[in-house]
Amino acid sequence: MVLSYIILPYLKSLIFVEYFFFVLFFVTGILFVLMMRHLQNISSVARGTGAALANASMYIGQMIGAAIAGMLFAVSHNFIHIGSFTTLLYIGALFLFRKSEKLTESSETGIAS
């Protein structure tokens, strides 16, 4: 999926661009639902708080990402830097999510033992 953002600027056919965007939005839409379910399962007491924080974080991230993407496009006049920036952020988000899973697992085993 990350490679799709790197390949996307080099596609010449509109059909392929539409296909890549469909796949990207389809996969990220499914990932969003799975991540929200995971966040809500962390605490049964603070489900609404987790959902509200996730939504607020998502909108702030979209605002900051759009501002940075606009600056990158103004400087480079193409989509290559924006795709690379998005790829780096996806990889960073993946590592953060995996790290949070390890922290959650270790805290759960610490409570049980």
The first five atom37 places (N, CA, C, CB, O) and aatype in JSON, in Angstrom:
{
  "aatype": [12, 19, 10, 15, 18, 9, 9, 10, 14, 18, 10, 11, 15, 10, 9, 13, 19, 6, 18, 13, 13, 13, 19, 10, 13, 13, 19, 16, 7, 9, 10, 13, 19, 10, 12, 12, 1, 8, 10, 5, 2, 9, 15, 15, 19, 0, 1, 7, 16, 7, 0, 0, 10, 0, 2, 0, 15, 12, 18, 9, 7, 5, 12, 9, 7, 0, 0, 9, 0, 7, 12, 10, 13, 0, 19, 15, 8, 2, 13, 9, 8, 9, 7, 15, 13, 16, 16, 10, 10, 18, 9, 7, 0, 10, 13, 10, 13, 1, 11, 15, 6, 11, 10, 16, 6, 15, 15, 6, 16, 7, 9, 0, 15],
  "atom_mask": [
    [1, 1, 1, 1, 1],
    [1, 1, 1, 1, 1],
    [1, 1, 1, 1, 1],
    [1, 1, 1, 1, 1],
    [1, 1, 1, 1, 1],
    [1, 1, 1, 1, 1],
    [1, 1, 1, 1, 1],
    [1, 1, 1, 1, 1],
    [1, 1, 1, 1, 1],
    [1, 1, 1, 1, 1],
    [1, 1, 1, 1, 1],
    [1, 1, 1, 1, 1],
    [1, 1, 1, 1, 1],
    [1, 1, 1, 1, 1],
    [1, 1, 1, 1, 1],
    [1, 1, 1, 1, 1],
    [1, 1, 1, 1, 1],
    [1, 1, 1, 1, 1],
    [1, 1, 1, 1, 1],
    [1, 1, 1, 1, 1],
    [1, 1, 1, 1, 1],
    [1, 1, 1, 1, 1],
    [1, 1, 1, 1, 1],
    [1, 1, 1, 1, 1],
    [1, 1, 1, 1, 1],
    [1, 1, 1, 1, 1],
    [1, 1, 1, 1, 1],
    [1, 1, 1, 1, 1],
    [1, 1, 1, 0, 1],
    [1, 1, 1, 1, 1],
    [1, 1, 1, 1, 1],
    [1, 1, 1, 1, 1],
    [1, 1, 1, 1, 1],
    [1, 1, 1, 1, 1],
    [1, 1, 1, 1, 1],
    [1, 1, 1, 1, 1],
    [1, 1, 1, 1, 1],
    [1, 1, 1, 1, 1],
    [1, 1, 1, 1, 1],
    [1, 1, 1, 1, 1],
    [1, 1, 1, 1, 1],
    [1, 1, 1, 1, 1],
    [1, 1, 1, 1, 1],
    [1, 1, 1, 1, 1],
    [1, 1, 1, 1, 1],
    [1, 1, 1, 1, 1],
    [1, 1, 1, 1, 1],
    [1, 1, 1, 0, 1],
    [1, 1, 1, 1, 1],
    [1, 1, 1, 0, 1],
    [1, 1, 1, 1, 1],
    [1, 1, 1, 1, 1],
    [1, 1, 1, 1, 1],
    [1, 1, 1, 1, 1],
    [1, 1, 1, 1, 1],
    [1, 1, 1, 1, 1],
    [1, 1, 1, 1, 1],
    [1, 1, 1, 1, 1],
    [1, 1, 1, 1, 1],
    [1, 1, 1, 1, 1],
    [1, 1, 1, 0, 1],
    [1, 1, 1, 1, 1],
    [1, 1, 1, 1, 1],
    [1, 1, 1, 1, 1],
    [1, 1, 1, 0, 1],
    [1, 1, 1, 1, 1],
    [1, 1, 1, 1, 1],
    [1, 1, 1, 1, 1],
    [1, 1, 1, 1, 1],
    [1, 1, 1, 0, 1],
    [1, 1, 1, 1, 1],
    [1, 1, 1, 1, 1],
    [1, 1, 1, 1, 1],
    [1, 1, 1, 1, 1],
    [1, 1, 1, 1, 1],
    [1, 1, 1, 1, 1],
    [1, 1, 1, 1, 1],
    [1, 1, 1, 1, 1],
    [1, 1, 1, 1, 1],
    [1, 1, 1, 1, 1],
    [1, 1, 1, 1, 1],
    [1, 1, 1, 1, 1],
    [1, 1, 1, 0, 1],
    [1, 1, 1, 1, 1],
    [1, 1, 1, 1, 1],
    [1, 1, 1, 1, 1],
    [1, 1, 1, 1, 1],
    [1, 1, 1, 1, 1],
    [1, 1, 1, 1, 1],
    [1, 1, 1, 1, 1],
    [1, 1, 1, 1, 1],
    [1, 1, 1, 0, 1],
    [1, 1, 1, 1, 1],
    [1, 1, 1, 1, 1],
    [1, 1, 1, 1, 1],
    [1, 1, 1, 1, 1],
    [1, 1, 1, 1, 1],
    [1, 1, 1, 1, 1],
    [1, 1, 1, 1, 1],
    [1, 1, 1, 1, 1],
    [1, 1, 1, 1, 1],
    [1, 1, 1, 1, 1],
    [1, 1, 1, 1, 1],
    [1, 1, 1, 1, 1],
    [1, 1, 1, 1, 1],
    [1, 1, 1, 1, 1],
    [1, 1, 1, 1, 1],
    [1, 1, 1, 1, 1],
    [1, 1, 1, 1, 1],
    [1, 1, 1, 0, 1],
    [1, 1, 1, 1, 1],
    [1, 1, 1, 1, 1],
    [1, 1, 1, 1, 1]
  ],
  "atom_positions": [
    [[0.82, -1.18, 0.0], [0.0, 0.0, 0.0], [0.87, 1.25, 0.0], [-0.94, -0.01, 1.2], [0.57, 2.23, -0.68]],
    [[1.93, 1.21, 0.76], [2.82, 2.37, 0.83], [3.45, 2.62, -0.54], [3.92, 2.15, 1.89], [3.65, 3.78, -0.93]],
    [[3.77, 1.57, -1.25], [4.37, 1.73, -2.58], [3.42, 2.39, -3.57], [4.8, 0.37, -3.12], [3.86, 3.0, -4.54]],
    [[2.13, 2.28, -3.33], [1.16, 2.9, -4.23], [1.33, 4.41, -4.28], [-0.26, 2.56, -3.81], [1.17, 5.01, -5.34]],
    [[1.64, 5.02, -3.14], [1.84, 6.47, -3.13], [3.12, 6.87, -3.86], [1.89, 6.97, -1.7], [3.22, 7.98, -4.37]],
    [[4.09, 5.96, -3.9], [5.32, 6.26, -4.64], [5.11, 6.07, -6.13], [6.47, 5.36, -4.14], [5.65, 6.83, -6.94]],
    [[4.33, 5.06, -6.51], [4.08, 4.77, -7.92], [3.09, 5.77, -8.53], [3.55, 3.35, -8.08], [3.18, 6.08, -9.72]],
    [[2.17, 6.27, -7.74], [1.07, 7.1, -8.23], [1.49, 8.29, -9.1], [0.3, 7.61, -7.08], [0.85, 8.53, -10.12]],
    [[2.54, 9.06, -8.75], [2.89, 10.2, -9.6], [3.4, 9.82, -10.99], [3.95, 11.02, -8.92], [3.39, 10.65, -11.9]],
    [[3.82, 8.59, -11.16], [4.39, 8.17, -12.44], [3.37, 7.55, -13.38], [5.51, 7.19, -12.19], [3.71, 7.22, -14.52]],
    [[2.13, 7.38, -12.94], [1.11, 6.79, -13.8], [0.65, 7.79, -14.84], [-0.09, 6.31, -12.95], [0.42, 8.96, -14.54]],
    [[0.51, 7.33, -16.07], [0.12, 8.22, -17.17], [-1.36, 8.1, -17.51], [0.95, 7.91, -18.41], [-1.96, 9.06, -18.01]],
    [[-1.96, 6.96, -17.25], [-3.35, 6.72, -17.62], [-4.29, 7.09, -16.47], [-3.55, 5.25, -18.03], [-4.04, 6.74, -15.32]],
    [[-5.36, 7.79, -16.79], [-6.34, 8.18, -15.78], [-7.02, 6.96, -15.16], [-7.38, 9.11, -16.4], [-7.38, 6.99, -13.99]],
    [[-7.2, 5.91, -15.93], [-7.83, 4.69, -15.42], [-6.97, 4.08, -14.32], [-8.04, 3.66, -16.57], [-7.5, 3.66, -13.29]],
    [[-5.67, 4.03, -14.52], [-4.77, 3.48, -13.5], [-4.74, 4.36, -12.26], [-3.36, 3.33, -14.06], [-4.7, 3.85, -11.14]],
    [[-4.77, 5.66, -12.43], [-4.81, 6.58, -11.29], [-6.08, 6.36, -10.48], [-4.72, 8.06, -11.76], [-6.03, 6.29, -9.25]],
    [[-7.21, 6.24, -11.16], [-8.47, 5.98, -10.47], [-8.43, 4.65, -9.74], [-9.64, 6.01, -11.46], [-8.91, 4.54, -8.61]],
    [[-7.87, 3.62, -10.38], [-7.76, 2.31, -9.75], [-6.89, 2.39, -8.5], [-7.19, 1.29, -10.74], [-7.26, 1.84, -7.46]],
    [[-5.75, 3.04, -8.58], [-4.86, 3.16, -7.43], [-5.54, 3.91, -6.29], [-3.55, 3.87, -7.83], [-5.45, 3.5, -5.13]],
    [[-6.24, 5.01, -6.61], [-6.95, 5.74, -5.56], [-8.06, 4.89, -4.95], [-7.53, 7.03, -6.12], [-8.27, 4.94, -3.74]],
    [[-8.77, 4.11, -5.77], [-9.81, 3.24, -5.23], [-9.22, 2.25, -4.25], [-10.52, 2.5, -6.37], [-9.75, 2.08, -3.15]],
    [[-8.14, 1.59, -4.63], [-7.5, 0.61, -3.74], [-7.0, 1.28, -2.47], [-6.32, -0.09, -4.47], [-7.2, 0.75, -1.37]],
    [[-6.36, 2.44, -2.6], [-5.85, 3.14, -1.42], [-6.97, 3.53, -0.46], [-5.08, 4.39, -1.85], [-6.86, 3.29, 0.74]],
    [[-8.03, 4.12, -0.98], [-9.12, 4.55, -0.11], [-9.88, 3.36, 0.46], [-10.07, 5.46, -0.87], [-10.37, 3.43, 1.59]],
    [[-10.0, 2.28, -0.3], [-10.67, 1.08, 0.19], [-9.9, 0.47, 1.36], [-10.83, 0.05, -0.94], [-10.48, 0.16, 2.4]],
    [[-8.61, 0.31, 1.18], [-7.78, -0.31, 2.23], [-7.7, 0.59, 3.46], [-6.36, -0.6, 1.69], [-7.83, 0.1, 4.58]],
    [[-7.48, 1.88, 3.26], [-7.38, 2.77, 4.43], [-8.73, 2.92, 5.13], [-6.86, 4.14, 4.01], [-8.76, 3.13, 6.34]],
    [[-9.83, 2.81, 4.4], [-11.14, 2.83, 5.04], [-11.35, 1.63, 5.94], [0.0, 0.0, 0.0], [-11.91, 1.76, 7.03]],
    [[-10.9, 0.47, 5.49], [-11.0, -0.73, 6.32], [-10.05, -0.63, 7.52], [-10.68, -2.0, 5.49], [-10.42, -1.0, 8.63]],
    [[-8.84, -0.14, 7.29], [-7.89, 0.02, 8.39], [-8.41, 0.98, 9.46], [-6.55, 0.51, 7.87], [-8.19, 0.75, 10.65]],
    [[-9.09, 2.04, 9.04], [-9.62, 3.0, 10.01], [-10.64, 2.33, 10.93], [-10.27, 4.19, 9.29], [-10.61, 2.54, 12.14]],
    [[-11.51, 1.53, 10.37], [-12.52, 0.84, 11.18], [-11.85, -0.14, 12.15], [-13.52, 0.09, 10.28], [-12.24, -0.21, 13.31]],
    [[-10.86, -0.88, 11.68], [-10.16, -1.83, 12.55], [-9.4, -1.12, 13.67], [-9.2, -2.68, 11.73], [-9.4, -1.59, 14.81]],
    [[-8.76, 0.0, 13.35], [-8.02, 0.73, 14.38], [-8.97, 1.35, 15.4], [-7.15, 1.82, 13.74], [-8.66, 1.37, 16.59]],
    [[-10.11, 1.85, 14.96], [-11.09, 2.41, 15.9], [-11.63, 1.32, 16.82], [-12.25, 3.08, 15.14], [-11.8, 1.56, 18.02]],
    [[-11.88, 0.14, 16.28], [-12.35, -0.97, 17.13], [-11.28, -1.33, 18.16], [-12.69, -2.21, 16.26], [-11.59, -1.57, 19.33]],
    [[-10.03, -1.35, 17.72], [-8.94, -1.66, 18.65], [-8.84, -0.59, 19.74], [-7.6, -1.76, 17.89], [-8.67, -0.93, 20.92]],
    [[-8.96, 0.68, 19.38], [-8.89, 1.75, 20.37], [-10.06, 1.68, 21.35], [-8.88, 3.11, 19.68], [-9.88, 1.95, 22.54]],
    [[-11.24, 1.33, 20.87], [-12.39, 1.27, 21.76], [-12.35, 0.05, 22.66], [-13.66, 1.26, 20.96], [-12.96, 0.06, 23.73]],
    [[-11.65, -1.0, 22.26], [-11.53, -2.19, 23.1], [-10.48, -2.04, 24.19], [-11.19, -3.38, 22.25], [-10.41, -2.86, 25.1]],
    [[-9.66, -1.0, 24.12], [-8.64, -0.79, 25.15], [-9.29, -0.53, 26.5], [-7.72, 0.37, 24.76], [-8.86, -1.07, 27.51]],
    [[-10.32, 0.29, 26.51], [-11.01, 0.62, 27.76], [-12.51, 0.6, 27.52], [-10.56, 1.99, 28.31], [-13.01, 1.3, 26.64]],
    [[-13.22, -0.2, 28.3], [-14.67, -0.25, 28.14], [-15.35, 0.95, 28.78], [-15.23, -1.54, 28.75], [-16.5, 1.25, 28.46]],
    [[-14.66, 1.65, 29.68], [-15.25, 2.79, 30.38], [-15.18, 4.05, 29.52], [-14.53, 3.03, 31.72], [-16.13, 4.83, 29.49]],
    [[-14.08, 4.26, 28.82], [-13.85, 5.51, 28.09], [-13.98, 5.34, 26.59], [-12.46, 6.06, 28.42], [-13.14, 5.82, 25.83]],
    [[-15.03, 4.66, 26.14], [-15.2, 4.42, 24.7], [-15.45, 5.71, 23.95], [-16.34, 3.44, 24.46], [-14.85, 5.94, 22.9]],
    [[-16.32, 6.55, 24.46], [-16.62, 7.81, 23.79], [-15.43, 8.74, 23.77], [0.0, 0.0, 0.0], [-15.2, 9.46, 22.79]],
    [[-14.66, 8.73, 24.86], [-13.47, 9.58, 24.92], [-12.45, 9.15, 23.87], [-12.84, 9.53, 26.32], [-11.85, 9.99, 23.2]],
    [[-12.26, 7.85, 23.73], [-11.32, 7.35, 22.72], [-11.75, 7.7, 21.32], [0.0, 0.0, 0.0], [-10.92, 8.08, 20.49]],
    [[-13.04, 7.56, 21.04], [-13.55, 7.9, 19.7], [-13.41, 9.39, 19.43], [-15.02, 7.46, 19.56], [-13.04, 9.79, 18.32]],
    [[-13.71, 10.22, 20.43], [-13.61, 11.67, 20.24], [-12.16, 12.09, 20.03], [-14.2, 12.41, 21.46], [-11.87, 12.93, 19.17]],
    [[-11.25, 11.52, 20.8], [-9.83, 11.85, 20.63], [-9.3, 11.38, 19.27], [-9.0, 11.21, 21.76], [-8.51, 12.06, 18.63]],
    [[-9.76, 10.21, 18.84], [-9.33, 9.7, 17.53], [-9.83, 10.61, 16.41], [-9.83, 8.27, 17.31], [-9.09, 10.92, 15.48]],
    [[-11.08, 11.04, 16.5], [-11.62, 11.94, 15.47], [-10.92, 13.29, 15.48], [-13.13, 12.14, 15.67], [-10.59, 13.83, 14.42]],
    [[-10.68, 13.83, 16.67], [-9.99, 15.12, 16.75], [-8.57, 15.01, 16.2], [-9.95, 15.62, 18.21], [-8.11, 15.89, 15.48]],
    [[-7.89, 13.93, 16.53], [-6.53, 13.71, 16.02], [-6.53, 13.57, 14.5], [-5.9, 12.47, 16.65], [-5.63, 14.07, 13.82]],
    [[-7.54, 12.88, 13.98], [-7.62, 12.69, 12.54], [-7.82, 14.02, 11.82], [-8.77, 11.72, 12.19], [-7.17, 14.28, 10.8]],
    [[-8.7, 14.86, 12.32], [-8.95, 16.15, 11.66], [-7.75, 17.09, 11.78], [-10.2, 16.81, 12.25], [-7.45, 17.82, 10.84]],
    [[-7.09, 17.08, 12.92], [-5.89, 17.91, 13.07], [-4.79, 17.4, 12.12], [-5.38, 17.89, 14.54], [-4.09, 18.2, 11.5]],
    [[-4.65, 16.08, 12.03], [-3.67, 15.5, 11.11], [-3.96, 15.83, 9.66], [0.0, 0.0, 0.0], [-3.04, 16.09, 8.89]],
    [[-5.24, 15.82, 9.29], [-5.6, 16.19, 7.92], [-5.26, 17.65, 7.63], [-7.09, 15.94, 7.66], [-4.8, 17.99, 6.54]],
    [[-5.49, 18.51, 8.61], [-5.2, 19.93, 8.42], [-3.7, 20.16, 8.25], [-5.74, 20.76, 9.61], [-3.26, 20.86, 7.34]],
    [[-2.92, 19.56, 9.14], [-1.47, 19.72, 9.08], [-0.91, 19.08, 7.81], [-0.8, 19.11, 10.32], [-0.05, 19.65, 7.14]],
    [[-1.4, 17.88, 7.47], [-0.94, 17.2, 6.26], [-1.25, 17.97, 5.0], [0.0, 0.0, 0.0], [-0.43, 18.04, 4.08]],
    [[-2.45, 18.56, 4.94], [-2.81, 19.36, 3.76], [-1.95, 20.61, 3.65], [-4.3, 19.76, 3.82], [-1.56, 21.01, 2.55]],
    [[-1.64, 21.22, 4.78], [-0.79, 22.42, 4.75], [0.62, 22.07, 4.27], [-0.72, 23.07, 6.15], [1.2, 22.78, 3.45]],
    [[1.17, 20.97, 4.79], [2.51, 20.56, 4.37], [2.51, 20.12, 2.91], [3.03, 19.42, 5.27], [3.44, 20.43, 2.16]],
    [[1.47, 19.39, 2.49], [1.38, 18.96, 1.09], [1.29, 20.17, 0.16], [0.17, 18.03, 0.88], [1.87, 20.16, -0.93]],
    [[0.56, 21.19, 0.57], [0.47, 22.41, -0.24], [1.82, 23.08, -0.39], [0.0, 0.0, 0.0], [2.18, 23.55, -1.47]],
    [[2.57, 23.13, 0.71], [3.91, 23.73, 0.64], [4.84, 22.9, -0.24], [4.5, 23.88, 2.05], [5.63, 23.45, -1.01]],
    [[4.76, 21.56, -0.11], [5.6, 20.7, -0.95], [5.26, 20.86, -2.43], [5.45, 19.24, -0.53], [6.15, 20.88, -3.28]],
    [[3.97, 20.98, -2.73], [3.58, 21.15, -4.13], [4.0, 22.51, -4.66], [2.06, 20.98, -4.28], [4.4, 22.64, -5.82]],
    [[3.93, 23.54, -3.82], [4.34, 24.88, -4.25], [5.84, 24.92, -4.54], [3.99, 25.92, -3.18], [6.27, 25.64, -5.44]],
    [[6.62, 24.16, -3.79], [8.07, 24.15, -4.0], [8.46, 23.28, -5.19], [8.77, 23.66, -2.73], [9.3, 23.68, -6.0]],
    [[7.86, 22.09, -5.3], [8.33, 21.14, -6.31], [7.49, 21.11, -7.59], [8.35, 19.78, -5.72], [7.97, 20.63, -8.62]],
    [[6.27, 21.6, -7.55], [5.36, 21.63, -8.7], [5.06, 20.24, -9.26], [5.94, 22.49, -9.79], [4.73, 20.1, -10.44]],
    [[5.16, 19.22, -8.42], [4.73, 17.88, -8.84], [4.29, 17.09, -7.61], [5.88, 17.14, -9.58], [4.37, 17.57, -6.47]],
    [[3.83, 15.89, -7.85], [3.23, 15.08, -6.8], [4.22, 14.13, -6.15], [2.07, 14.3, -7.36], [3.87, 13.45, -5.18]],
    [[5.43, 14.06, -6.66], [6.4, 13.07, -6.19], [6.76, 13.3, -4.73], [7.67, 13.11, -7.06], [6.81, 12.35, -3.95]],
    [[7.01, 14.54, -4.34], [7.37, 14.81, -2.94], [6.19, 14.59, -2.01], [7.88, 16.25, -2.8], [6.38, 14.16, -0.87]],
    [[4.99, 14.86, -2.47], [3.8, 14.63, -1.64], [3.61, 13.13, -1.42], [2.54, 15.25, -2.3], [3.3, 12.71, -0.31]],
    [[3.78, 12.33, -2.47], [3.68, 10.88, -2.33], [4.75, 10.32, -1.41], [0.0, 0.0, 0.0], [4.47, 9.42, -0.61]],
    [[5.96, 10.83, -1.51], [7.04, 10.38, -0.63], [6.77, 10.77, 0.82], [8.39, 10.95, -1.09], [7.01, 9.99, 1.73]],
    [[6.28, 11.98, 1.02], [5.93, 12.45, 2.36], [4.83, 11.58, 2.96], [5.47, 13.93, 2.31], [4.89, 11.21, 4.14]],
    [[3.82, 11.25, 2.16], [2.74, 10.4, 2.63], [3.25, 9.01, 2.98], [1.63, 10.3, 1.58], [2.83, 8.42, 3.97]],
    [[4.15, 8.49, 2.16], [4.74, 7.18, 2.43], [5.49, 7.17, 3.75], [5.67, 6.77, 1.29], [5.35, 6.24, 4.54]],
    [[6.29, 8.2, 4.0], [7.03, 8.28, 5.26], [6.08, 8.36, 6.45], [7.96, 9.5, 5.26], [6.33, 7.73, 7.49]],
    [[5.0, 9.11, 6.32], [4.05, 9.21, 7.42], [3.31, 7.9, 7.66], [3.04, 10.32, 7.14], [3.04, 7.55, 8.81]],
    [[2.98, 7.17, 6.59], [2.35, 5.86, 6.76], [3.29, 4.9, 7.5], [1.96, 5.26, 5.4], [2.85, 4.18, 8.4]],
    [[4.54, 4.89, 7.13], [5.51, 4.01, 7.8], [5.66, 4.41, 9.27], [6.88, 4.06, 7.08], [5.69, 3.55, 10.14]],
    [[5.74, 5.71, 9.54], [5.82, 6.18, 10.93], [4.59, 5.8, 11.73], [0.0, 0.0, 0.0], [4.7, 5.39, 12.88]],
    [[3.41, 5.95, 11.13], [2.17, 5.58, 11.83], [2.12, 4.08, 12.1], [0.95, 6.01, 11.0], [1.64, 3.66, 13.15]],
    [[2.6, 3.29, 11.15], [2.62, 1.84, 11.35], [3.52, 1.46, 12.52], [3.1, 1.14, 10.07], [3.13, 0.64, 13.35]],
    [[4.7, 2.06, 12.6], [5.6, 1.77, 13.72], [5.01, 2.23, 15.05], [6.96, 2.44, 13.49], [5.13, 1.52, 16.05]],
    [[4.38, 3.39, 15.07], [3.74, 3.86, 16.31], [2.61, 2.93, 16.74], [3.21, 5.28, 16.13], [2.48, 2.63, 17.92]],
    [[1.81, 2.48, 15.79], [0.7, 1.59, 16.12], [1.22, 0.26, 16.64], [-0.19, 1.37, 14.89], [0.68, -0.28, 17.6]],
    [[2.25, -0.28, 16.01], [2.83, -1.55, 16.48], [3.45, -1.39, 17.86], [3.9, -2.06, 15.48], [3.34, -2.29, 18.7]],
    [[4.09, -0.25, 18.11], [4.67, 0.01, 19.43], [3.57, 0.11, 20.48], [5.52, 1.29, 19.4], [3.75, -0.39, 21.59]],
    [[2.46, 0.74, 20.16], [1.37, 0.86, 21.13], [0.75, -0.49, 21.43], [0.3, 1.83, 20.62], [0.3, -0.73, 22.55]],
    [[0.7, -1.39, 20.44], [0.2, -2.74, 20.69], [1.1, -3.48, 21.66], [0.08, -3.52, 19.38], [0.62, -4.19, 22.54]],
    [[2.42, -3.32, 21.51], [3.35, -3.98, 22.42], [3.22, -3.41, 23.83], [4.79, -3.83, 21.93], [3.3, -4.16, 24.8]],
    [[3.01, -2.11, 23.95], [2.83, -1.51, 25.26], [1.54, -1.99, 25.91], [2.82, 0.01, 25.16], [1.51, -2.25, 27.11]],
    [[0.48, -2.12, 25.13], [-0.79, -2.6, 25.65], [-0.67, -4.05, 26.1], [-1.89, -2.46, 24.6], [-1.19, -4.4, 27.16]],
    [[0.0, -4.89, 25.31], [0.17, -6.29, 25.68], [1.0, -6.43, 26.94], [0.83, -7.06, 24.54], [0.67, -7.25, 27.8]],
    [[2.06, -5.65, 27.09], [2.91, -5.76, 28.28], [2.18, -5.24, 29.51], [4.22, -4.99, 28.08], [2.38, -5.78, 30.6]],
    [[1.35, -4.21, 29.38], [0.62, -3.72, 30.54], [-0.49, -4.69, 30.93], [0.03, -2.33, 30.27], [-0.8, -4.81, 32.12]],
    [[-1.09, -5.39, 29.96], [-2.11, -6.37, 30.28], [-1.5, -7.57, 30.98], [-2.84, -6.82, 29.01], [-2.09, -8.08, 31.93]],
    [[-0.34, -8.03, 30.55], [0.29, -9.17, 31.21], [0.79, -8.77, 32.59], [1.43, -9.73, 30.37], [0.83, -9.6, 33.49]],
    [[1.19, -7.51, 32.76], [1.64, -7.05, 34.07], [0.51, -7.03, 35.08], [0.0, 0.0, 0.0], [0.74, -7.32, 36.26]],
    [[-0.68, -6.69, 34.66], [-1.82, -6.65, 35.57], [-2.26, -8.06, 35.93], [-2.99, -5.88, 34.95], [-2.61, -8.33, 37.08]],
    [[-2.23, -8.97, 34.96], [-2.72, -10.32, 35.2], [-1.77, -11.13, 36.07], [-2.95, -11.04, 33.88], [-2.21, -12.02, 36.79]],
    [[-0.49, -10.85, 36.04], [0.46, -11.68, 36.77], [0.79, -11.15, 38.11], [1.71, -11.85, 36.01], [1.57, -11.74, 38.84]]
  ]
}
